[in-house]
Amino acid sequence: MMKSLNFFFCLFSFLILTNCSFFDSDKIDLLPFLQKEKWGYIDLQGKIVINPQFTTANYFNEGLALVSTGDKYGYIDKTGKYVINPSFIKATDFSEGVAFVVKENTEPIAINKKGETLFSLKQAEIVETFSEGLAAFAILDKTSTDEDYLYGFVDKTGKEFIKPQFKQVGEFSDGLCNVQNKEGKWGFIDKSGIVRINFQFDYSTSFYEGKAAVKFSEKWGVIDNEGKYILNAQFDDLVVDDNGFMILQGDKYGWCDKDGKFIINPQFESSLPFIDSNLAPVLSNKKWGYVDKEGKFIINPQFDDAYVFFDDFAVIKSSDKYGLIDKKGKIVVNPQFDEIKNPFFSNSLVTTDYIDLKSIIGVINVDNPEGINFSSSFFEIANKYSKSVNDFSAYDSAPILVNKKQINSFADYNFQALGSFVSFNIDNYENVFNSDSPYGFSYSIILKGRALGKEKSVYNEFQNKLKDFLLVKKGLDKDNFETYVYTSNSKNSILVVHFKDFNYFEVAIFNKNKVELSKILDIIEFENQINESQSNYQSDSYGDYSTVDSAAVDVDSAAAE
């Protein structure tokens, strides 16, 4: 139970501290509410100002509110009119005049409040909102086998300001940012990326009013911006709060001062900070109420849920409905709504599904694969790759020439020549280079990271390369790979493309002077018949070409690693 409490509490403290400036931006006068699965906005008297019509809705920040219609996000003004149309699949709230958005299969894009693009971050997997002029972004850690991330920072031009090198980061506050190094320890850097407080903590929060909570040896304490302990690490959890610290001691919540002396004895089942208010929500006997800074109940426990006060109001839940109270506990807006959003909630980061399809597909050259062709001898190909006859087996009909070479963060590739490079010379009992040339080549694209499972997207992009090719047949091969066969009057090649719902996309390029098209088609259980003329085209045009052994025809085995 303690482990889950700590997790919740650390998460909450992070969210609180990264969003504590939220109220400084806009005075809250409109609240997002949910009614019959649609979001709208009410004023502080409970009057509906913007009718329920949105799939999601956030608080107004810097004059605009992030909302969604269907599955697309946009931004509205306080009349409910879209200022930036809903065209994004993911988006953040505005911070320092900038929001980050993601469209279908795009990198994160920074926009201004007119919806104009400021810059994009193609390399970024995650981007967080700006704090003190810098925004955190994350890329895949190429050195990690677990697809971990490395975080760095960009400025408002999109220029990399601090290179990606940290496992996790907080936000800048008071000129410092909490960051975690590769060894798992937390410290603080300045805006130049220089370490100002050494990596020594098991966890830390961002600074709030010159103080940061830190975890050391399973206990929490507080440091100042020089790294000196204000409060020694002694509590099970802790949040920096107004004029003190909200703490967890055992399984009870309370407050203490900088000397560790209890201001409010740990006695509550749960609690939330004061945060610029003289009242804090606490849970007692499974009901929420509010105490003052001496721990005296000002509003008795009576609610099913309760949020932190903003100005003179707080959102409460009673009998599964949400309303508003004032600081005397008087109901200002009757609990009647399915939900009123927590005022401290904001969208502070976006992730992206973007994969650089063009660079992935750019590896495949169907006319001149890897700078070689069907007339290249096995000796010439081996020489190009600095290989000798000893690097090949006489029994290998599909030797790998390029093995899992990185294309980008999303894919690697293999390249194979189809055909035996060497044969066994019975006269001298040695392997020698075959005098022939390949009957084909094969590219294997190995997807990784967020590209996993997107073989069809890769195929769709590949189709742009096939203007001179005609789709002959499509269906399933014997191993249930989805397979497409292409040919061309103007080119001396047959293309076989296949993929499966996994992480593999393959393109085999056959020399149609050596491989009979009909034999390739024999390995496919056709689901869909192309029109009759196309079918006649394949049988009439390629029936005279010589056949090759079954390994040449079986694309799956020929292209397999």
PEVENKA-V360953 format. One record per residue. N is the residue number from 1. RES is the residue in one small letter. PSI is psi in whole degrees, -180 to 180 (* if undefined). BURIAL is b if it has 9 or more other C-alpha atoms within 8 Angstrom, else e. Layout:
n={N	N}
res={RES	RES}
psi={PSI	PSI}
burial={BURIAL	BURIAL}
//
This chain:
n={1	2	3	4	5	6	7	8	9	10	11	12	13	14	15	16	17	18	19	20	21	22	23	24	25	26	27	28	29	30	31	32	33	34	35	36	37	38	39	40	41	42	43	44	45	46	47	48	49	50	51	52	53	54	55	56	57	58	59	60	61	62	63	64	65	66	67	68	69	70	71	72	73	74	75	76	77	78	79	80	81	82	83	84	85	86	87	88	89	90	91	92	93	94	95	96	97	98	99	100	101	102	103	104	105	106	107	108	109	110	111	112	113	114	115	116	117	118	119	120	121	122	123	124	125	126	127	128	129	130	131	132	133	134	135	136	137	138	139	140	141	142	143	144	145	146	147	148	149	150	151	152	153	154	155	156	157	158	159	160	161	162	163	164	165	166	167	168	169	170	171	172	173	174	175	176	177	178	179	180	181	182	183	184	185	186	187	188	189	190	191	192	193	194	195	196	197	198	199	200	201	202	203	204	205	206	207	208	209	210	211	212	213	214	215	216	217	218	219	220	221	222	223	224	225	226	227	228	229	230	231	232	233	234	235	236	237	238	239	240	241	242	243	244	245	246	247	248	249	250	251	252	253	254	255	256	257	258	259	260	261	262	263	264	265	266	267	268	269	270	271	272	273	274	275	276	277	278	279	280	281	282	283	284	285	286	287	288	289	290	291	292	293	294	295	296	297	298	299	300	301	302	303	304	305	306	307	308	309	310	311	312	313	314	315	316	317	318	319	320	321	322	323	324	325	326	327	328	329	330	331	332	333	334	335	336	337	338	339	340	341	342	343	344	345	346	347	348	349	350	351	352	353	354	355	356	357	358	359	360	361	362	363	364	365	366	367	368	369	370	371	372	373	374	375	376	377	378	379	380	381	382	383	384	385	386	387	388	389	390	391	392	393	394	395	396	397	398	399	400	401	402	403	404	405	406	407	408	409	410	411	412	413	414	415	416	417	418	419	420	421	422	423	424	425	426	427	428	429	430	431	432	433	434	435	436	437	438	439	440	441	442	443	444	445	446	447	448	449	450	451	452	453	454	455	456	457	458	459	460	461	462	463	464	465	466	467	468	469	470	471	472	473	474	475	476	477	478	479	480	481	482	483	484	485	486	487	488	489	490	491	492	493	494	495	496	497	498	499	500	501	502	503	504	505	506	507	508	509	510	511	512	513	514	515	516	517	518	519	520	521	522	523	524	525	526	527	528	529	530	531	532	533	534	535	536	537	538	539	540	541	542	543	544	545	546	547	548	549	550	551	552	553	554	555	556	557	558	559	560	561}
res={m	m	k	s	l	n	f	f	f	c	l	f	s	f	l	i	l	t	n	c	s	f	f	d	s	d	k	i	d	l	l	p	f	l	q	k	e	k	w	g	y	i	d	l	q	g	k	i	v	i	n	p	q	f	t	t	a	n	y	f	n	e	g	l	a	l	v	s	t	g	d	k	y	g	y	i	d	k	t	g	k	y	v	i	n	p	s	f	i	k	a	t	d	f	s	e	g	v	a	f	v	v	k	e	n	t	e	p	i	a	i	n	k	k	g	e	t	l	f	s	l	k	q	a	e	i	v	e	t	f	s	e	g	l	a	a	f	a	i	l	d	k	t	s	t	d	e	d	y	l	y	g	f	v	d	k	t	g	k	e	f	i	k	p	q	f	k	q	v	g	e	f	s	d	g	l	c	n	v	q	n	k	e	g	k	w	g	f	i	d	k	s	g	i	v	r	i	n	f	q	f	d	y	s	t	s	f	y	e	g	k	a	a	v	k	f	s	e	k	w	g	v	i	d	n	e	g	k	y	i	l	n	a	q	f	d	d	l	v	v	d	d	n	g	f	m	i	l	q	g	d	k	y	g	w	c	d	k	d	g	k	f	i	i	n	p	q	f	e	s	s	l	p	f	i	d	s	n	l	a	p	v	l	s	n	k	k	w	g	y	v	d	k	e	g	k	f	i	i	n	p	q	f	d	d	a	y	v	f	f	d	d	f	a	v	i	k	s	s	d	k	y	g	l	i	d	k	k	g	k	i	v	v	n	p	q	f	d	e	i	k	n	p	f	f	s	n	s	l	v	t	t	d	y	i	d	l	k	s	i	i	g	v	i	n	v	d	n	p	e	g	i	n	f	s	s	s	f	f	e	i	a	n	k	y	s	k	s	v	n	d	f	s	a	y	d	s	a	p	i	l	v	n	k	k	q	i	n	s	f	a	d	y	n	f	q	a	l	g	s	f	v	s	f	n	i	d	n	y	e	n	v	f	n	s	d	s	p	y	g	f	s	y	s	i	i	l	k	g	r	a	l	g	k	e	k	s	v	y	n	e	f	q	n	k	l	k	d	f	l	l	v	k	k	g	l	d	k	d	n	f	e	t	y	v	y	t	s	n	s	k	n	s	i	l	v	v	h	f	k	d	f	n	y	f	e	v	a	i	f	n	k	n	k	v	e	l	s	k	i	l	d	i	i	e	f	e	n	q	i	n	e	s	q	s	n	y	q	s	d	s	y	g	d	y	s	t	v	d	s	a	a	v	d	v	d	s	a	a	a	e}
psi={-39	-39	-45	-35	-46	-43	-48	-42	-41	-43	-45	-44	-39	-47	-42	-48	-27	-11	11	-22	2	-41	-19	-20	-53	135	129	116	-10	135	132	130	153	130	119	47	14	145	141	-160	137	159	-174	-5	1	4	134	119	-39	118	148	120	-7	153	-40	159	135	171	155	134	123	37	-10	151	136	122	168	147	119	-125	19	136	147	-169	135	161	-174	3	-6	2	137	123	-36	114	150	101	11	143	-20	151	155	166	161	141	125	37	6	140	153	134	159	129	177	118	48	161	165	137	133	130	157	-175	1	-2	8	140	129	-45	169	159	87	-30	-10	135	-34	141	137	160	160	142	123	41	-1	145	132	142	157	142	165	137	107	-19	-8	140	-7	14	47	169	156	131	141	-164	146	157	-171	2	-3	2	135	120	-40	120	151	122	-5	146	-37	156	158	-133	158	134	132	30	3	152	135	130	153	129	178	-19	-2	4	149	143	-162	137	160	-173	-5	-2	4	135	119	-30	119	154	108	-11	151	-25	159	157	171	162	143	115	42	9	147	139	136	148	130	125	46	8	155	140	-165	138	161	-178	5	2	6	140	122	-38	118	150	109	-8	158	-24	163	144	131	128	176	121	22	-158	128	129	158	121	112	-117	21	148	143	-161	148	168	-173	-16	1	4	134	125	-43	116	140	113	-6	149	-28	166	164	157	167	-51	85	25	159	7	143	139	136	151	122	124	42	14	149	137	-165	136	157	-173	1	0	7	133	119	-36	113	150	120	-6	152	-24	158	142	170	144	138	129	-118	19	155	145	132	161	132	126	44	13	155	144	-163	147	161	-175	-4	0	4	136	118	-42	117	140	105	-7	149	-28	145	126	145	124	-21	2	138	155	106	0	159	148	167	148	7	133	140	82	-37	-41	-31	-52	-26	-21	-33	122	107	-19	-35	65	123	27	15	174	-175	-24	-9	134	160	-36	-44	-42	-44	-41	-39	-35	15	45	150	175	-26	-13	-5	154	145	-13	1	113	-1	66	142	122	-35	124	109	48	134	130	-56	-163	-12	-10	148	171	153	152	129	148	134	115	153	120	-35	159	162	122	110	-22	-42	6	42	154	137	158	134	140	-8	-169	166	150	-2	175	160	133	133	117	119	110	151	176	-141	-4	-12	134	7	38	-37	-35	-39	-44	-43	-38	-38	-32	-25	-20	-4	34	-30	4	151	129	119	-53	156	153	-150	135	-176	-21	18	28	136	120	138	133	127	150	174	142	-32	-11	150	43	154	131	134	118	131	154	165	161	75	-114	27	134	125	143	116	133	109	143	113	-5	-14	-21	125	126	-41	-32	-36	-42	-23	-22	-1	132	99	125	-36	124	124	170	158	-37	-39	-41	-43	-36	-45	-40	-34	-31	-22	15	-17	-9	146	150	161	174	171	-30	-33	-32	-35	95	-35	-48	-32	-34	-9	148	*}
burial={e	e	e	e	e	b	e	e	b	b	e	e	b	b	e	b	b	b	b	b	e	b	b	e	e	b	e	b	e	b	b	b	b	b	b	e	e	b	b	b	b	b	b	b	e	b	e	b	b	b	e	b	e	b	b	b	b	b	b	b	b	b	e	b	b	b	b	b	b	e	e	b	b	b	b	b	b	e	e	e	e	b	b	b	e	b	e	b	b	b	b	b	b	b	b	e	e	b	b	b	b	b	b	e	b	b	b	b	b	b	b	b	b	e	e	e	b	b	b	b	b	e	e	b	b	b	b	b	b	b	b	e	e	b	b	b	b	b	b	b	b	e	e	e	e	e	b	b	b	b	b	b	b	b	b	e	e	b	e	b	b	b	e	b	b	b	b	b	b	b	b	b	b	e	e	b	b	b	b	b	b	e	e	e	b	b	b	b	b	b	e	e	e	e	b	b	b	e	b	e	b	b	b	b	b	b	b	b	e	e	b	b	b	b	b	b	e	e	b	b	b	b	b	b	b	e	e	e	b	b	b	b	b	e	b	b	b	b	b	b	b	b	e	b	b	b	b	b	b	e	e	b	b	b	b	b	b	b	e	e	e	b	b	b	b	b	e	b	b	b	b	b	b	b	e	e	b	e	b	b	b	b	b	b	e	e	b	b	b	b	b	b	b	e	b	e	b	b	b	e	b	e	b	b	b	b	b	b	b	b	e	e	b	b	b	b	b	b	e	e	b	b	b	b	b	b	b	e	e	e	b	b	b	b	b	e	b	b	b	b	b	e	e	e	b	b	e	e	b	b	b	b	b	b	b	e	b	e	b	b	b	e	e	e	e	e	e	e	b	e	e	e	e	b	e	b	b	b	b	e	b	b	b	e	e	e	b	e	b	e	e	b	b	b	e	b	b	b	b	b	b	b	e	e	e	e	b	b	b	b	b	b	b	b	b	b	b	b	b	b	b	b	b	b	b	e	e	e	e	e	b	b	b	b	e	e	b	b	b	b	b	b	b	b	b	b	b	b	e	e	b	b	e	e	b	e	e	b	b	e	b	b	e	e	e	e	e	e	b	e	b	b	b	b	b	b	b	e	e	e	b	b	b	b	b	b	b	b	e	e	e	b	b	b	b	b	b	b	b	b	e	e	b	b	b	b	b	b	b	b	b	b	e	b	b	b	b	b	b	b	b	e	b	b	b	b	e	e	e	b	e	e	e	b	b	e	e	b	b	e	e	b	b	e	b	e	e	b	e	e	b	b	b	b	b	e	e	b	b	e	e}
//
